């Protein structure tokens, strides 16, 4: 995404409502991934739920910018880093949070 933004006239170093988020610097950081969830089958429900919350942009007129469309085509995954319990070395990456729930 950081590499594509300039192609659409967006500066990845000045992102967000206040232009105070540096996505390029964040992208350079390494964060261990403990879960990678594919949400493509529920993308519409996910977006509708996020629209209900002000912290997720809810209450604003929702429009899909070109970056949203591009990201929706190429990526429908979210990655998570677990804090507790601490991940073990070489632990497998989860793909379903509810796999072991009975």
N, CA, C and O atoms as a printed pandas DataFrame, in Angstrom:
     atom_number atom_name residue_name chain_id  residue_number  x_coord  y_coord  z_coord
0              1         N          UNK        A               1    0.820   -1.179    0.000
1              2        CA          UNK        A               1    0.000    0.000    0.000
2              3         C          UNK        A               1    0.871    1.251    0.000
3              4         O          UNK        A               1    0.586    2.206   -0.723
4              5         N          UNK        A               2    1.929    1.251    0.805
5              6        CA          UNK        A               2    2.815    2.418    0.906
6              7         C          UNK        A               2    3.425    2.746   -0.450
7              8         O          UNK        A               2    3.565    3.917   -0.803
8              9         N          UNK        A               3    3.783    1.729   -1.203
9             10        CA          UNK        A               3    4.387    1.957   -2.516
10            11         C          UNK        A               3    3.367    2.406   -3.559
11            12         O          UNK        A               3    3.722    3.105   -4.508
12            13         N          UNK        A               4    2.121    2.016   -3.397
13            14        CA          UNK        A               4    1.087    2.401   -4.356
14            15         C          UNK        A               4    0.536    3.805   -4.118
15            16         O          UNK        A               4    0.090    4.458   -5.061
16            17         N          UNK        A               5    0.561    4.270   -2.892
17            18        CA          UNK        A               5   -0.053    5.559   -2.560
18            19         C          UNK        A               5    0.447    6.714   -3.429
19            20         O          UNK        A               5   -0.375    7.491   -3.915
20            21         N          UNK        A               6    1.763    6.864   -3.649
21            22        CA          UNK        A               6    2.218    7.977   -4.485
22            23         C          UNK        A               6    1.657    7.941   -5.909
23            24         O          UNK        A               6    1.497    8.988   -6.537
24            25         N          UNK        A               7    1.360    6.749   -6.418
25            26        CA          UNK        A               7    0.784    6.633   -7.756
26            27         C          UNK        A               7   -0.601    7.278   -7.839
27            28         O          UNK        A               7   -1.071    7.645   -8.916
28            29         N          UNK        A               8   -1.239    7.405   -6.671
29            30        CA          UNK        A               8   -2.571    7.994   -6.614
30            31         C          UNK        A               8   -2.551    9.377   -5.960
31            32         O          UNK        A               8   -3.581    9.884   -5.517
32            33         N          UNK        A               9   -1.349    9.981   -5.908
33            34        CA          UNK        A               9   -1.220   11.330   -5.372
34            35         C          UNK        A               9   -1.301   11.428   -3.862
35            36         O          UNK        A               9   -1.575   12.504   -3.331
36            37         N          UNK        A              10   -1.070   10.338   -3.163
37            38        CA          UNK        A              10   -1.127   10.319   -1.699
38            39         C          UNK        A              10    0.279   10.174   -1.127
39            40         O          UNK        A              10    1.090    9.407   -1.647
40            41         N          UNK        A              11    0.562   10.906   -0.064
41            42        CA          UNK        A              11    1.850   10.833    0.607
42            43         C          UNK        A              11    1.749    9.874    1.783
43            44         O          UNK        A              11    1.055   10.177    2.754
44            45         N          UNK        A              12    2.426    8.718    1.727
45            46        CA          UNK        A              12    2.319    7.757    2.826
46            47         C          UNK        A              12    2.922    8.259    4.137
47            48         O          UNK        A              12    2.701    7.655    5.187
48            49         N          UNK        A              13    3.681    9.353    4.091
49            50        CA          UNK        A              13    4.263    9.900    5.323
50            51         C          UNK        A              13    3.324   10.890    6.006
51            52         O          UNK        A              13    3.597   11.347    7.116
52            53         N          UNK        A              14    2.227   11.217    5.348
53            54        CA          UNK        A              14    1.237   12.150    5.911
54            55         C          UNK        A              14   -0.149   11.568    5.704
55            56         O          UNK        A              14   -0.900   11.975    4.817
56            57         N          UNK        A              15   -0.458   10.607    6.549
57            58        CA          UNK        A              15   -1.708    9.869    6.420
58            59         C          UNK        A              15   -2.622   10.199    7.595
59            60         O          UNK        A              15   -2.151   10.611    8.655
60            61         N          UNK        A              16   -3.902   10.023    7.413
61            62        CA          UNK        A              16   -4.870   10.225    8.473
62            63         C          UNK        A              16   -5.483   11.608    8.441
63            64         O          UNK        A              16   -5.043   12.490    7.703
64            65         N          UNK        A              17   -6.499   11.776    9.252
65            66        CA          UNK        A              17   -7.241   13.043    9.317
66            67         C          UNK        A              17   -6.315   14.220    9.608
67            68         O          UNK        A              17   -6.467   15.292    9.020
68            69         N          UNK        A              18   -5.369   14.026   10.502
69            70        CA          UNK        A              18   -4.450   15.102   10.888
70            71         C          UNK        A              18   -3.127   15.057   10.125
71            72         O          UNK        A              18   -2.226   15.856   10.379
72            73         N          UNK        A              19   -3.022   14.123    9.196
73            74        CA          UNK        A              19   -1.794   13.971    8.406
74            75         C          UNK        A              19   -0.573   13.714    9.303
75            76         O          UNK        A              19    0.540   14.120    8.970
76            77         N          UNK        A              20   -0.786   13.052   10.420
77            78        CA          UNK        A              20    0.293   12.844   11.390
78            79         C          UNK        A              20    0.723   11.382   11.520
79            80         O          UNK        A              20    1.429   11.020   12.460
80            81         N          UNK        A              21    0.302   10.560   10.588
81            82        CA          UNK        A              21    0.683    9.150   10.630
82            83         C          UNK        A              21    1.651    8.884    9.480
83            84         O          UNK        A              21    1.351    9.172    8.321
84            85         N          UNK        A              22    2.806    8.336    9.812
85            86        CA          UNK        A              22    3.828    8.026    8.821
86            87         C          UNK        A              22    3.774    6.531    8.508
87            88         O          UNK        A              22    4.423    5.723    9.172
88            89         N          UNK        A              23    2.993    6.178    7.491
89            90        CA          UNK        A              23    2.845    4.772    7.126
90            91         C          UNK        A              23    4.148    4.162    6.625
91            92         O          UNK        A              23    4.385    2.968    6.803
92            93         N          UNK        A              24    4.997    4.981    5.998
93            94        CA          UNK        A              24    6.282    4.478    5.503
94            95         C          UNK        A              24    7.154    4.023    6.676
95            96         O          UNK        A              24    7.785    2.969    6.598
96            97         N          UNK        A              25    7.197    4.790    7.743
97            98        CA          UNK        A              25    7.988    4.409    8.920
98            99         C          UNK        A              25    7.401    3.176    9.594
99           100         O          UNK        A              25    8.141    2.302   10.045
100          101         N          UNK        A              26    6.091    3.102    9.664
101          102        CA          UNK        A              26    5.442    1.940   10.276
102          103         C          UNK        A              26    5.735    0.691    9.462
103          104         O          UNK        A              26    5.990   -0.373   10.027
104          105         N          UNK        A              27    5.700    0.810    8.137
105          106        CA          UNK        A              27    5.932   -0.344    7.265
106          107         C          UNK        A              27    7.339   -0.909    7.412
107          108         O          UNK        A              27    7.562   -2.088    7.135
108          109         N          UNK        A              28    8.281   -0.096    7.837
109          110        CA          UNK        A              28    9.660   -0.558    8.002
110          111         C          UNK        A              28    9.857   -1.367    9.282
111          112         O          UNK        A              28   10.853   -2.078    9.414
112          113         N          UNK        A              29    8.923   -1.267   10.219
113          114        CA          UNK        A              29    9.039   -1.981   11.488
114          115         C          UNK        A              29    8.662   -3.442   11.305
115          116         O          UNK        A              29    7.793   -3.776   10.500
116          117         N          UNK        A              30    9.316   -4.293   12.048
117          118        CA          UNK        A              30    8.965   -5.709   12.020
118          119         C          UNK        A              30    8.117   -6.032   13.251
119          120         O          UNK        A              30    8.545   -5.842   14.389
120          121         N          UNK        A              31    6.936   -6.511   12.998
121          122        CA          UNK        A              31    6.057   -6.952   14.064
122          123         C          UNK        A              31    5.776   -8.429   13.838
123          124         O          UNK        A              31    5.377   -8.814   12.739
124          125         N          UNK        A              32    5.974   -9.260   14.850
125          126        CA          UNK        A              32    5.688  -10.684   14.642
126          127         C          UNK        A              32    4.193  -10.882   14.401
127          128         O          UNK        A              32    3.361  -10.285   15.084
128          129         N          UNK        A              33    3.869  -11.706   13.444
129          130        CA          UNK        A              33    2.475  -11.994   13.114
130          131         C          UNK        A              33    2.114  -13.326   13.743
131          132         O          UNK        A              33    2.752  -14.342   13.469
132          133         N          UNK        A              34    1.092  -13.321   14.585
133          134        CA          UNK        A              34    0.636  -14.544   15.223
134          135         C          UNK        A              34   -0.667  -15.052   14.628
135          136         O          UNK        A              34   -1.024  -16.219   14.793
136          137         N          UNK        A              35   -1.374  -14.168   13.936
137          138        CA          UNK        A              35   -2.614  -14.579   13.281
138          139         C          UNK        A              35   -2.783  -13.774   12.000
139          140         O          UNK        A              35   -2.542  -12.567   11.970
140          141         N          UNK        A              36   -3.197  -14.459   10.952
141          142        CA          UNK        A              36   -3.479  -13.822    9.667
142          143         C          UNK        A              36   -4.868  -14.315    9.264
143          144         O          UNK        A              36   -5.057  -15.486    8.935
144          145         N          UNK        A              37   -5.828  -13.401    9.298
145          146        CA          UNK        A              37   -7.224  -13.761    9.079
146          147         C          UNK        A              37   -7.696  -13.244    7.725
147          148         O          UNK        A              37   -7.599  -12.050    7.444
148          149         N          UNK        A              38   -8.206  -14.142    6.892
149          150        CA          UNK        A              38   -8.772  -13.766    5.603
150          151         C          UNK        A              38  -10.245  -13.441    5.838
151          152         O          UNK        A              38  -11.016  -14.302    6.259
152          153         N          UNK        A              39  -10.629  -12.203    5.565
153          154        CA          UNK        A              39  -12.010  -11.785    5.822
154          155         C          UNK        A              39  -12.803  -11.544    4.533
155          156         O          UNK        A              39  -13.893  -10.973    4.584
156          157         N          UNK        A              40  -12.279  -11.965    3.386
157          158        CA          UNK        A              40  -12.928  -11.678    2.111
158          159         C          UNK        A              40  -14.404  -12.091    2.089
159          160         O          UNK        A              40  -15.235  -11.353    1.559
160          161         N          UNK        A              41  -14.742  -13.247    2.649
161          162        CA          UNK        A              41  -16.130  -13.727    2.588
162          163         C          UNK        A              41  -17.079  -12.890    3.438
163          164         O          UNK        A              41  -18.293  -12.953    3.244
164          165         N          UNK        A              42  -16.546  -12.104    4.378
165          166        CA          UNK        A              42  -17.393  -11.266    5.229
166          167         C          UNK        A              42  -17.031   -9.791    5.123
167          168         O          UNK        A              42  -17.347   -9.008    6.019
168          169         N          UNK        A              43  -16.367   -9.405    4.032
169          170        CA          UNK        A              43  -15.892   -8.026    3.879
170          171         C          UNK        A              43  -17.025   -7.003    3.979
171          172         O          UNK        A              43  -16.854   -5.964    4.616
172          173         N          UNK        A              44  -18.166   -7.274    3.371
173          174        CA          UNK        A              44  -19.278   -6.325    3.410
174          175         C          UNK        A              44  -19.819   -6.160    4.831
175          176         O          UNK        A              44  -20.126   -5.046    5.256
176          177         N          UNK        A              45  -19.933   -7.264    5.557
177          178        CA          UNK        A              45  -20.408   -7.214    6.942
178          179         C          UNK        A              45  -19.400   -6.468    7.805
179          180         O          UNK        A              45  -19.780   -5.665    8.657
180          181         N          UNK        A              46  -18.118   -6.731    7.585
181          182        CA          UNK        A              46  -17.040   -6.065    8.331
182          183         C          UNK        A              46  -17.090   -4.555    8.122
183          184         O          UNK        A              46  -16.990   -3.789    9.080
184          185         N          UNK        A              47  -17.244   -4.130    6.873
185          186        CA          UNK        A              47  -17.308   -2.697    6.576
186          187         C          UNK        A              47  -18.554   -2.061    7.182
187          188         O          UNK        A              47  -18.487   -0.943    7.692
188          189         N          UNK        A              48  -19.687   -2.755    7.133
189          190        CA          UNK        A              48  -20.921   -2.223    7.718
190          191         C          UNK        A              48  -20.782   -2.076    9.230
191          192         O          UNK        A              48  -21.252   -1.093    9.804
192          193         N          UNK        A              49  -20.142   -3.045    9.876
193          194        CA          UNK        A              49  -19.937   -2.967   11.323
194          195         C          UNK        A              49  -19.008   -1.813   11.681
195          196         O          UNK        A              49  -19.272   -1.076   12.631
196          197         N          UNK        A              50  -17.922   -1.652   10.925
197          198        CA          UNK        A              50  -16.979   -0.563   11.188
198          199         C          UNK        A              50  -17.655    0.788   11.013
199          200         O          UNK        A              50  -17.339    1.738   11.730
200          201         N          UNK        A              51  -18.584    0.883   10.065
201          202        CA          UNK        A              51  -19.281    2.145    9.810
202          203         C          UNK        A              51  -20.164    2.563   10.983
203          204         O          UNK        A              51  -20.583    3.718   11.055
204          205         N          UNK        A              52  -20.450    1.651   11.894
205          206        CA          UNK        A              52  -21.275    1.962   13.067
206          207         C          UNK        A              52  -20.468    2.599   14.192
207          208         O          UNK        A              52  -21.048    3.051   15.179
208          209         N          UNK        A              53  -19.157    2.643   14.067
209          210        CA          UNK        A              53  -18.290    3.120   15.142
210          211         C          UNK        A              53  -17.511    4.357   14.711
211          212         O          UNK        A              53  -16.825    4.336   13.689
212          213         N          UNK        A              54  -17.613    5.422   15.477
213          214        CA          UNK        A              54  -16.931    6.671   15.143
214          215         C          UNK        A              54  -15.423    6.482   15.007
215          216         O          UNK        A              54  -14.799    7.101   14.145
216          217         N          UNK        A              55  -14.837    5.640   15.842
217          218        CA          UNK        A              55  -13.388    5.440   15.785
218          219         C          UNK        A              55  -12.949    4.743   14.496
219          220         O          UNK        A              55  -11.766    4.759   14.154
220          221         N          UNK        A              56  -13.881    4.142   13.793
221          222        CA          UNK        A              56  -13.574    3.454   12.544
222          223         C          UNK        A              56  -14.080    4.247   11.332
223          224         O          UNK        A              56  -14.179    3.715   10.226
224          225         N          UNK        A              57  -14.395    5.517   11.558
225          226        CA          UNK        A              57  -14.877    6.347   10.461
226          227         C          UNK        A              57  -16.380    6.387   10.351
227          228         O          UNK        A              57  -16.908    6.988    9.415
228          229         N          UNK        A              58  -17.090    5.765   11.280
229          230        CA          UNK        A              58  -18.546    5.763   11.251
230          231         C          UNK        A              58  -19.102    7.163   11.423
231          232         O          UNK        A              58  -18.478    8.018   12.051
232          233         N          UNK        A              59  -20.267    7.389   10.866
233          234        CA          UNK        A              59  -20.892    8.702   10.955
234          235         C          UNK        A              59  -20.454    9.624    9.833
235          236         O          UNK        A              59  -21.077   10.664    9.621
236          237         N          UNK        A              60  -19.415    9.277    9.118
237          238        CA          UNK        A              60  -18.982   10.056    7.971
238          239         C          UNK        A              60  -19.602    9.440    6.732
239          240         O          UNK        A              60  -19.955    8.261    6.714
240          241         N          UNK        A              61  -19.728   10.247    5.707
241          242        CA          UNK        A              61  -20.222    9.694    4.461
242          243         C          UNK        A              61  -19.196    8.682    3.962
243          244         O          UNK        A              61  -18.032    9.019    3.744
244          245         N          UNK        A              62  -19.629    7.472    3.788
245          246        CA          UNK        A              62  -18.714    6.418    3.373
246          247         C          UNK        A              62  -18.584    6.421    1.854
247          248         O          UNK        A              62  -19.579    6.337    1.134
248          249         N          UNK        A              63  -17.358    6.520    1.381
249          250        CA          UNK        A              63  -17.098    6.395   -0.048
250          251         C          UNK        A              63  -15.817    5.598   -0.210
251          252         O          UNK        A              63  -14.899    5.692    0.605
252          253         N          UNK        A              64  -15.773    4.836   -1.243
253          254        CA          UNK        A              64  -14.591    4.022   -1.485
254          255         C          UNK        A              64  -13.651    4.777   -2.390
255          256         O          UNK        A              64  -13.968    5.062   -3.545
256          257         N          UNK        A              65  -12.486    5.097   -1.852
257          258        CA          UNK        A              65  -11.450    5.712   -2.659
258          259         C          UNK        A              65  -10.742    4.652   -3.471
259          260         O          UNK        A              65  -10.922    3.456   -3.240
260          261         N          UNK        A              66   -9.950    5.084   -4.406
261          262        CA          UNK        A              66   -9.235    4.147   -5.271
262          263         C          UNK        A              66   -8.329    3.229   -4.462
263          264         O          UNK        A              66   -8.164    2.061   -4.815
264          265         N          UNK        A              67   -7.731    3.744   -3.369
265          266        CA          UNK        A              67   -6.856    2.900   -2.544
266          267         C          UNK        A              67   -7.663    1.780   -1.895
267          268         O          UNK        A              67   -7.180    0.651   -1.806
268          269         N          UNK        A              68   -8.881    2.068   -1.442
269          270        CA          UNK        A              68   -9.720    1.028   -0.844
270          271         C          UNK        A              68  -10.051   -0.054   -1.857
271          272         O          UNK        A              68  -10.033   -1.244   -1.542
272          273         N          UNK        A              69  -10.349    0.369   -3.064
273          274        CA          UNK        A              69  -10.685   -0.584   -4.111
274          275         C          UNK        A              69   -9.477   -1.459   -4.431
275          276         O          UNK        A              69   -9.602   -2.680   -4.529
276          277         N          UNK        A              70   -8.308   -0.840   -4.593
277          278        CA          UNK        A              70   -7.089   -1.599   -4.904
278          279         C          UNK        A              70   -6.780   -2.583   -3.782
279          280         O          UNK        A              70   -6.482   -3.749   -4.039
280          281         N          UNK        A              71   -6.850   -2.115   -2.543
281          282        CA          UNK        A              71   -6.557   -3.011   -1.413
282          283         C          UNK        A              71   -7.580   -4.128   -1.316
283          284         O          UNK        A              71   -7.229   -5.258   -0.978
284          285         N          UNK        A              72   -8.835   -3.831   -1.607
285          286        CA          UNK        A              72   -9.873   -4.856   -1.572
286          287         C          UNK        A              72   -9.654   -5.946   -2.599
287          288         O          UNK        A              72   -9.997   -7.106   -2.371
288          289         N          UNK        A              73   -9.081   -5.569   -3.734
289          290        CA          UNK        A              73   -8.818   -6.544   -4.788
290          291         C          UNK        A              73   -7.636   -7.437   -4.416
291          292         O          UNK        A              73   -7.690   -8.654   -4.595
292          293         N          UNK        A              74   -6.569   -6.827   -3.897
293          294        CA          UNK        A              74   -5.332   -7.566   -3.671
294          295         C          UNK        A              74   -5.178   -8.132   -2.267
295          296         O          UNK        A              74   -4.378   -9.042   -2.054
296          297         N          UNK        A              75   -5.918   -7.617   -1.322
297          298        CA          UNK        A              75   -5.719   -8.074    0.048
298          299         C          UNK        A              75   -7.037   -8.057    0.805
299          300         O          UNK        A              75   -7.760   -7.060    0.794
300          301         N          UNK        A              76   -7.332   -9.130    1.438
301          302        CA          UNK        A              76   -8.494   -9.198    2.306
302          303         C          UNK        A              76   -8.065   -9.948    3.564
303          304         O          UNK        A              76   -8.735  -10.872    4.025
304          305         N          UNK        A              77   -6.925   -9.518    4.101
305          306        CA          UNK        A              77   -6.376  -10.174    5.283
306          307         C          UNK        A              77   -5.996   -9.126    6.314
307          308         O          UNK        A              77   -5.560   -8.023    5.983
308          309         N          UNK        A              78   -6.173   -9.497    7.556
309          310        CA          UNK        A              78   -5.681   -8.674    8.657
310          311         C          UNK        A              78   -4.699   -9.515    9.440
311          312         O          UNK        A              78   -4.869  -10.726    9.586
312          313         N          UNK        A              79   -3.665   -8.853    9.942
313          314        CA          UNK        A              79   -2.647   -9.553   10.718
314          315         C          UNK        A              79   -2.674   -9.044   12.154
315          316         O          UNK        A              79   -2.874   -7.856   12.408
316          317         N          UNK        A              80   -2.468   -9.966   13.078
317          318        CA          UNK        A              80   -2.530   -9.645   14.496
318          319         C          UNK        A              80   -1.285  -10.149   15.209
319          320         O          UNK        A              80   -0.698  -11.165   14.837
320          321         N          UNK        A              81   -0.899   -9.412   16.242
321          322        CA          UNK        A              81    0.232   -9.784   17.075
322          323         C          UNK        A              81   -0.312  -10.040   18.482
323          324         O          UNK        A              81   -0.984   -9.183   19.054
324          325         N          UNK        A              82   -0.026  -11.198   19.027
325          326        CA          UNK        A              82   -0.522  -11.565   20.354
326          327         C          UNK        A              82    0.453  -11.097   21.427
327          328         O          UNK        A              82    1.668  -11.236   21.284
328          329         N          UNK        A              83   -0.091  -10.547   22.492
329          330        CA          UNK        A              83    0.739  -10.101   23.611
330          331         C          UNK        A              83    0.754  -11.144   24.731
331          332         O          UNK        A              83    1.807  -11.441   25.294
332          333         N          UNK        A              84   -0.429  -11.701   25.051
333          334        CA          UNK        A              84   -0.536  -12.650   26.159
334          335         C          UNK        A              84   -1.382  -13.828   25.694
335          336         O          UNK        A              84   -2.479  -13.618   25.176
336          337         N          UNK        A              85   -0.916  -15.039   25.861
337          338        CA          UNK        A              85    0.417  -15.425   26.301
338          339         C          UNK        A              85    1.439  -15.107   25.209
339          340         O          UNK        A              85    1.115  -15.077   24.022
340          341         N          UNK        A              86    2.653  -14.878   25.631
341          342        CA          UNK        A              86    3.714  -14.546   24.680
342          343         C          UNK        A              86    3.870  -15.676   23.668
343          344         O          UNK        A              86    3.835  -16.851   24.035
344          345         N          UNK        A              87    4.041  -15.327   22.406
345          346        CA          UNK        A              87    4.217  -16.375   21.393
346          347         C          UNK        A              87    5.513  -17.146   21.602
347          348         O          UNK        A              87    6.512  -16.604   22.074
348          349         N          UNK        A              88    5.472  -18.406   21.243
349          350        CA          UNK        A              88    6.665  -19.252   21.330
350          351         C          UNK        A              88    7.421  -19.179   20.003
351          352         O          UNK        A              88    6.805  -18.953   18.961
352          353         N          UNK        A              89    8.727  -19.363   20.020
353          354        CA          UNK        A              89    9.501  -19.362   18.771
354          355         C          UNK        A              89    8.961  -20.403   17.789
355          356         O          UNK        A              89    8.619  -21.518   18.185
356          357         N          UNK        A              90    8.887  -20.041   16.527
357          358        CA          UNK        A              90    8.436  -20.921   15.443
358          359         C          UNK        A              90    7.009  -21.423   15.625
359          360         O          UNK        A              90    6.636  -22.446   15.051
360          361         N          UNK        A              91    6.223  -20.728   16.404
361          362        CA          UNK        A              91    4.815  -21.098   16.579
362          363         C          UNK        A              91    4.071  -20.826   15.272
363          364         O          UNK        A              91    4.346  -19.839   14.591
364          365         N          UNK        A              92    3.144  -21.690   14.931
365          366        CA          UNK        A              92    2.418  -21.516   13.673
366          367         C          UNK        A              92    1.538  -20.268   13.718
367          368         O          UNK        A              92    1.088  -19.844   14.782
368          369         N          UNK        A              93    1.307  -19.700   12.559
369          370        CA          UNK        A              93    0.456  -18.519   12.435
370          371         C          UNK        A              93   -0.990  -18.983   12.348
371          372         O          UNK        A              93   -1.339  -19.799   11.494
372          373         N          UNK        A              94   -1.827  -18.461   13.232
373          374        CA          UNK        A              94   -3.250  -18.810   13.247
374          375         C          UNK        A              94   -3.942  -18.274   11.999
375          376         O          UNK        A              94   -3.551  -17.236   11.466
376          377         N          UNK        A              95   -4.956  -18.974   11.540
377          378        CA          UNK        A              95   -5.767  -18.476   10.434
378          379         C          UNK        A              95   -7.239  -18.428   10.813
379          380         O          UNK        A              95   -8.075  -17.974   10.032
380          381         N          UNK        A              96   -7.553  -18.902   12.021
381          382        CA          UNK        A              96   -8.929  -18.927   12.504
382          383         C          UNK        A              96   -8.904  -18.793   14.022
383          384         O          UNK        A              96   -8.425  -19.683   14.724
384          385         N          UNK        A              97   -9.418  -17.686   14.517
385          386        CA          UNK        A              97   -9.398  -17.447   15.959
386          387         C          UNK        A              97  -10.227  -18.476   16.724
387          388         O          UNK        A              97   -9.983  -18.698   17.910
388          389         N          UNK        A              98  -11.187  -19.097   16.079
389          390        CA          UNK        A              98  -12.116  -19.975   16.773
390          391         C          UNK        A              98  -11.901  -21.460   16.457
391          392         O          UNK        A              98  -12.759  -22.290   16.756
392          393         N          UNK        A              99  -10.778  -21.785   15.864
393          394        CA          UNK        A              99  -10.489  -23.172   15.460
394          395         C          UNK        A              99  -10.587  -24.150   16.624
395          396         O          UNK        A              99  -11.138  -25.238   16.458
396          397         N          UNK        A             100  -10.076  -23.799   17.780
397          398        CA          UNK        A             100  -10.047  -24.723   18.921
398          399         C          UNK        A             100  -11.198  -24.536   19.893
399          400         O          UNK        A             100  -11.227  -25.163   20.952
400          401         N          UNK        A             101  -12.146  -23.679   19.541
401          402        CA          UNK        A             101  -13.291  -23.432   20.425
402          403         C          UNK        A             101  -14.320  -24.527   20.206
403          404         O          UNK        A             101  -14.713  -24.817   19.076
404          405         N          UNK        A             102  -14.748  -25.127   21.303
405          406        CA          UNK        A             102  -15.727  -26.215   21.222
406          407         C          UNK        A             102  -17.103  -25.690   21.553
407          408         O          UNK        A             102  -18.073  -26.448   21.541
